[in-house]
Amino acid sequence: MKLRLILAVWACKLGIIASRLLGKKGTSMPGQIAFKICPDVLKLLSAQVKKDIVVVCGTNGKTTTNNMLSAFVKSKGKTVVCNALGANMIWGVCCAFAERSNLFGKLKADYACLEVDEASCLKVFRHVKPTLVAITNLFQDQLDRYGEVSLTADLIKRALELAPEASLLLNGDDPLVAQFGENTQRTCYYMGVCASENQEEIEGASQFCPLCGKTLHYDYRHYGQLGKFSCAGCGFARKDPDFRVFDVNTENGLSFSLKHGESVKQFAVQYRGFYNIYNIVLSYAASVLALGEEPDHQAVLAAYQPQIGRMEEFFIPKKVILNLAKNPAGFNQAITTVVDDKAEKDLLLALNDHESDGMDISWLWDVAFEKLMETPVRKLVLTGIRADELSLRLKYAGFPEERQEVYHDLKQAAQALVSGDGDVAYALVNYTVVFPMQAILKEMEGEQNHGA
């Protein structure tokens, strides 16, 4: 077994190097090869983590939350295994461990911070035993892969049965997530955001109790099904948060207060998007629970660099903001961020339908593109494999065809975006567009700087 482990690690490391030399991420195939050589490679490597293994799962925000968590833990001088590029299936998790180990299969790591795809939790938890599982949210995502959200919730429940000792850190504002804390003996912690000025209208929102099926009542909602909920049918309700957010302000970035026990911390960051409050607080809370102490959150957040396509900024020469939006909830929050920016803007929307994107694009009709009519969009650029369907959806949202520019070549689309006369440009793209679009924007930024 020892020899097979060593061979698996060597093969995985060589595969990662070869893949990256070919311009790929090297986070899938090398892991598959390692598993064929040694089926227990992930189990043997993960068992060497000295302290906690923290897993982050959920529909949106996994990569940002997990990478922020890793940054918080590292700030205390700890060594960490982290799948930072977002390769969140079992092969990607395996690559993260193999890359961190030495050539003899020895791993020196205090912690592991792992983003895990909801549908992959069952596979990963057969090999990796987490001590803490943080769940961000559950939204409709890739209907052809996940099906309804209730099926995703069931996958996570089954995976948690394989990790009976794990504590849970739950987004208590999401009833679909909070349900994992019901009828269980395991330790559960909750975070939640108190009422703010960014509430959605309650009228017209129908969310059903995941326990009894009755319609939930909301005192307030932040977005989607996230808010202060209660069920008159079975008594299921939002718990008092262990990590409570209050005094939220979204002007000029994000600022809020966070209370945990007797500790009250002030947060102020130049991030966009109300949803990032959840990412920041869940990552901070997970680090506090894992470390047993509070890291210097302001220093960590000031130094933190967002992963590719997470409100990533380029200057070509005006600011271009690239953001991943891969499902209705993600797109709606990105659109809200665009609308909240009062500057005149140019906008690019991109949609592919590869297998990893989800081939069913009917969810486009659940995105509130109509809200874009509330903001001054000077130029609208559409691209991607399904640009024509995106164009039709935007036509129904109030953007006539003569206002749209459709390009099936990503570079042409990016050039059209930056040539607009808006003060700022936004590119909202789904999964398989984000990496090539980031490369194109980086190249354009480099050419701009070289020319300067």
N, C-alpha and C positions, 0 to 999 in steps of 0.2 A: 504493500500500500504506500509506503514511504517513497519508493522509487516512482510509482505511478503519479503521486502528487507532484514530485519534482519535475517529471516530464510534462505534466499538465501545465504547471506554472511556466516552464520554459516555452512551451508551445504557445501559450496565451500571450506571454510577453513578446515573443517574436512576431506573432500575428498582429498585435497592436502596433508594433513598429512598422511592419510592412504595410498595414492598412493606412497609417498616417502618411507614409511616404507616397502612397497613391492618392493622397488628398481626401481620405475618408476619416471618420471619427475613430474607427477601431474599437467599437464597443459592443459588437454582436458576434460576428463570426469567430473571433479568437476565443470567446467564452464557450461557444458550441464545441469547438475543437477540444478545449480543456475538459469539458464534461465527458466527451467520448473516451478520452484517455483515462480519466479518473472520475467516475460518477459522484464521488464524495468530495471533490475538490472544494466546493463552496462550503460544505459542512465542516471540513477540516480547517479551512482558513478562517472562517468566521468564529469558530470555537476558540481561536487564539486572541480575540479581542479582550483586553484586560478588564474593562469596565462595562459601560452600557452600549447596547446596540439600539439606536433609535431609528424607527422606520416612519417615513412620512408618506401618506397615501391620500387619495381623494381626487376629484375631477380637475379642479383648477388650482394653480398656485404651488404645486408640489416642488418644482425645481427651485423657485425663489425661496420658499420656506426652508427647504432642505439645505440649500447653499448658505443662507443666512445662519441657520443653526450651526453648520460646520464652522462658519466664521466666528460665531460666539464662543464655541468650544475651543477652537484654536487660540483665541485671544487669551485664554488662561494657560497657555503653554502646553496644551494636550496634543497628542498625535491622533490623527483622524483618517479613517477610510471613508471616502465620499465619492459617489458617482455623480460628480459635479456637472457633467455634460447632459444629464437628464436621461441617460440610457437606463430605463427603469424596469426592464424585463429581466428575467433570470440571467440571461447571457451578459447583460450589461453590469449587473451586480457582481457576477463572477469576475469580469474583467477588472472591476474596481479593486477587488481583494487581491487578485493575482498581480496586478500592477504595483500594489503597495508592498507585497511580500518580497523577500529576497529569493535568490536562485535556488535555495534549498527548501523552499516552502515555509520559511519562518516569517511570521508576521509580528511586527512590533507596532501595536496601535492601542491607544488607550480607549478610544471610542470608534464606533462606526455610525455615520449619519447617512441613511440610505433612502433615496426616493424609490418607491415601488409602485408600479402600475397596479390599479385596482384588480384587474383581471389576472395579474401575475402573482398576487399575494399568496394564493394557494400553493403555487409552485415554490416560491421563494421561502415561505415559512416551513416547508418540509426540510430545508437545509439550514436556514438561519433562524435563530430563536431571539426575537427582539425582547428587550426589557421595557421599552416604551414605544407605543404606536400613536402617532399624531395624525388625526384625520381632518383635512381642510374643509371639504364641502362635497356634496354630491349633486351634480347637475346632469341633465341630458347630454350625452356625448357619444358620437359614433354609433348610431342606432344599429348599423349592420354588424357591429362587433360586440357592443355591450347589451343591446336591447334596452328595455325600460330601466329606469333608475332603480326600481325595486330589485331587479336581477343583479345589478352591481352591488347593492347593499347586501344581498344574500351571499355573493362571492366573498365579501369582506367578513361577514359573520362566520362563514365556514373556515376562512383562513385564521381568524382569531381563535377558533377552537384548537388550532395547532400550536397556539402560543398562550396557554392558560395562565402563565405567570406574568404576562406583560400587563403593565399599567396602560391606561388610555388617556390621551390628551385630546379633548373633543372641542370642535367649534360648536359651542352650546347654542348659538343663534340659528343653526341649521337643524330643523327637526329630524331630517334624514340622517344626520350625523349623531345628534344627541340620543337617538334611539339605542345606540350601541352601549350606552351607560345604563339602560334599563334592565332589570331582572338579571343582574350579574353580581358576582361576589368580588370581582377584580376591582382594584383601585382606579377611580376615574377622576379626572380633573377637567374643568370646563373653562373656556374663555368666552367672553361676550362683550358686545359693544352697546353701551347705553344709548338712549335716544339722542339724535343729533339733528342738525338742520338739513341733513341729506336724506330725509325719509322719502320713500315712495308712497304713492296713494295706496291705501288699503283696499278701497273699493275695486271690485273686479278681480281681485286676487283670490284664487281658490286653491288652497293647499290642503291636502288631506292628511290626517293623522296616520303615521306609518304603523301604529300599533292597533288601532281599532277601525280606521277608515272614515271616521267622522270628519267634518270640515273643521279646520283649525281656526281659532280666533287670534287676531294679531292686535296688540296694543300699538305696535309700530313695526315697519319693515324697512330694512336698509336697501336690499335689492333681492330679486328672486324670492326664495322662501326664507331668507335670512332676516330674523328679527325677534321680537319678544312674542312668543306664541303660547297658546294653551289650548287644551282640548276638553270640552265640556263632557264628552262621551266617556273618557277613561281617566281623566285627570293628568294625562301626560302634559308637561309644560316645561318651558325653559328654566333651567336651574339657575340659582344665584351663582354667578361666575366666580371661580377661584382667581382668575385673572380678569379684572373688570376694567374696561376702557370707558373713559368719560371725557368731557370737554374737548370734543373733536372739532378741529378746524381744518378745512381743505383749501383755504386760500393761500397761495404762495407755498405750495407743497402740502405736507401733512403734519399736523401737530395734534397731540392728544396726551392725556394722563392715563397711567396704568397703575391700578392698585392690586397688590398681592399681599395678603396678610396685613401687616402693619406698614408695609413698604409702599410708597407712592413715588413713581418715577415719571419724569416728563420726557416726552419724545418729540423731536422736531427734525424732519427729514425733507429733502427736496425731491420727494417721489410724487408721482401722479397716480391718481386712482384710489378711490375709497377702499377697494378690495385689498390694497397693499397693507391696510391696517391689520387685516387678518393674517397676512403673510408674516408681517413683522412680529406681531404679538405671539402667534403660535411658535415661531422660531425662538423668540426670546424665552417664552414659557418652557419650551422643551429643554432649552439649555439650562435654565434654573433647576428644573427637575432632575436633569441628568448630572449636573455638576454639583448641586447642593449649595450653590452660591450664585450671586448676581454678577454677570460680566459687565464691563463698561459699555453699555449699549450705544451711547452716542459716538464713542470712538470707533466702535466696530461698524456702525451704520454709515458713518462719514467716510470710512475707507472702503466700504463694500462696493464691488463692481458688479452690476447686474449681468446675468447670463445673456447669451445671444437672444435678441428679440424680446427682451423684457423691458419695454420702454427705453431701449438702447438709443443713444443720441449720436448723430453724425453732423458735421458742419460742411456743407457743399455748395455755396458758402453759407447759406442759411441753415438753420437747424432742421434736421430730418429725424423724426422719431419712429423707430421700428418697433412694432409690438405684435407678439403672437396672439391670435384670436382664433380659436379652433372649434368653438361650439357657441350656442346661443348666449349662454351666460357670460362667456368670455368676450364675445363680440359686443354685447350690450354694455358691459362695463367699459370696454375700450371706447365705444361710441360716447358714453357719458363723459369720459375723460376728454375726448376731442371737443365736445360741446362746451364743457366747463372752461376750456381755453378760449378766451374771448378774442384772441388775435384772428385776423383773416388768414385762412389756411388753404393749402392744397392737400388733397387726400388721395391716397392709393389704396385700393382694396384688391386682395388677391385670393383666389380660391382654386386649389387642386383637389383631386379626388382619388389619389393613390390609396393603397390599402391602409397605410399608416395614418392617412387623413380621415378615413371613413369614406366609403364610396357612395353612401346615401347622403345626398345634399339637400334633402327636403327640409332640414332644419333651418335653411336660409329664411324660410317664411316665419320663423319664430324670432328672428332678429329684428330689433326696432330700428331699421334703417330710416324710417320716417323721422326719427328724432334729429337726423342730420340736417333737416330743413330748418332747424332752429339756430344753426350756426353759419357764419359766412364762409362757405366753401367756394373758393375761386376756381379751382380746377379739380375735376373728378377723374381719376385714372383707374381703369379696371384691367386686371390681368390674371393669368393662371389658366389652367386647362379648362376650367368651367367659367371663364370670363363672360361668355355669352349668357349663361343662366344667371350670373351675377348682374349682368346688365338688365335683364328682364326684371329681376327683383327690384333693382334701383329705379327702374321706370315706374313700377307700381308704387314705390315709396315717394315719388314726386320729382324724380330727376329725369326729364325727357332725354331721348337719345342724343339730341344735339348738344346736350350739356356733358355727355360722357365721352371719354376717349378710351377705346378698347385696344389693348396690345396683347398679342399672344407671345411676345418675346419679353422676358423679364427685364433685360437691360434697357430695351427701348421704353418700357413702362417707367423704369426708374429715372431715365433721362427726361421723360416727359414730366414726371413729378417735380424734379428739381428745377425745371425750366419755368415753372409757374411763378406768378408774381405775388403769391401769398407770403405773409410774414414768417410762417412756419409750415412745415410739411409733415404729415403723418402717413405711415405705411402700416396698414392692418392686414396681416397675412396669416394663412393657416400653416400647418406644421411643415409640410415638405417645401414650402416657399421660403420659410424663414432663414434657412442656412444659405441658399444661393442668393437671396436678396441681401443678406448681411454682407456676403462676399462682394457683391456688386457695389454696395454703398461704401464699403471700406476702400475698394479700388478707386471709386470716384472721389472720395475724401482725400486719398493719397495723391491723386492727380491734381486736385485743387491745392493742396498744401505745397506740392512740388512746384506747381505753377506760380504760387505766391512767393 
